[in-house]
Amino acid sequence: MIAAIEPSWYLIVSALLFSIGAFGLLVRRNPLVMFMCIELMLNAANLTFVAVATKFVGNDVVRDINGQTAVFFVLVVAAAEVVVGLGILVSILRRRPGANADDLAELKG
Amino acid sequence: MIAATDATIIEYIVFFAASLMMLGGALGVILFKNPVHAALGMVLTLFGVAVHFVAQEAHFLAAVQVIVYAGAIVVLFLFVIMLLGVDKSADLSVEPIKIQRPLAGVMAVGLFGLIVAAVAKAGGALTENNVAPPGRELLTDDAFNGDSNIQRLGQNLYNDHVFAFELTSVLLIVAVAGTVLLTRKWPRGMEMENSK
């Protein structure tokens, strides 16, 4: 008899996903790919929310739906963030095609 | 007993397949040189997360994950990649700042270790805590009278979190208006006063 899958497994998998996203965010220079890495980290957080909202106690599933509502809000914030970020990116890259994250020091005082 | 074990084995297969999809896609995002391929790797990750959501009976979120993330956000990414023509491969072999990658690796491994340590410390609380948090009742399947996931989510959203829900509409309209302002090409003579 094998044990059922526990929420902590999901937490560990999402920790892996979050670490990969953070590593990519630090290493990659293409701003678009950096945004994708932020999306990966947001998804890891979403998976954590759902995993903690769903607790397996024996054969009963005990749920707290608030965790899933939090994921809903994270989705909205992610969509808004992508829209604004890509808008900034489009207006920067229109003026300086092929710029990467190292070139974008314009905001530096 | 055998049926239960079979179900558990299938749960295991689903868990590991979805995790493999998710982590493989994530590695694709950070390793592919071409941004288009990275975006497709992200689709794989998002589908893996959606399968995890289904496995945890968050059916509505799984559907939203596929429609909003894999449908809208990835398409937005691909649209911007194509619009700007930045779909040429980056050279990942050059390292502009020498020590950056080792340090990033140390940070990522440290972060992972930290979270795993926290999970290990929380261990019992995550599985054996059968006590409702203060001020809230413990909800089991019977308590919902067969309400589906989406019904419960909707009731929770529009009862407990209705103010936050209204605020998200403000957030979205501000984001859209700001983006239009940022990316619009102003005709000559109509530029914003403080642009340049």
Interface residues (C-beta under 8 A of the other chain):
Chain A: M1 I2 A4 I5 E6 P7 S8 W9 Y10 L11 I12 V13 A15 L16 L17 F18 S19 I20 G21 A22 F23 G24 L26 V27 R28 R29 N30 L32 V33 F35 M36 C37 E39 L40 N43 N46 L47 V50 A51 V52 A53 T54 K55 F56 V57 D60 V61 V62 R63 D64 I65 N66 Q68 T69 V71 F72 F73 L75 V76 V77 A78 A79 A80 E81 V82 V83 V84 L86 G87 I88 L89 V90 S91 L93 R94 P97 G98 N100 D102
Chain B: M1 T5 T8 I9 E11 Y12 F15 S19 M22 L23 A26 L27 V29 I30 P35 A38 A39 M42 T45 L46 V49 H52 F53 A55 Q56 E57 A58 F60 L61 V64 Q65 V68 Y69 A72 I73 L76 F77 V80 I81 L83 L84 G85 V86 A90 P96 Q100 R101 L103 A104 G105 M107 A108 V109 L111 F112 I115 V116 V119 A120 A122 G123 L126 T127 E128 N129 N130 P133 R136 L138 L139 T140 D141 N149 R152 L153 N156 L157 D160 H161 A164 T168 L171 L172 V174 A175 V176 G178 T179 V180 L182 T183
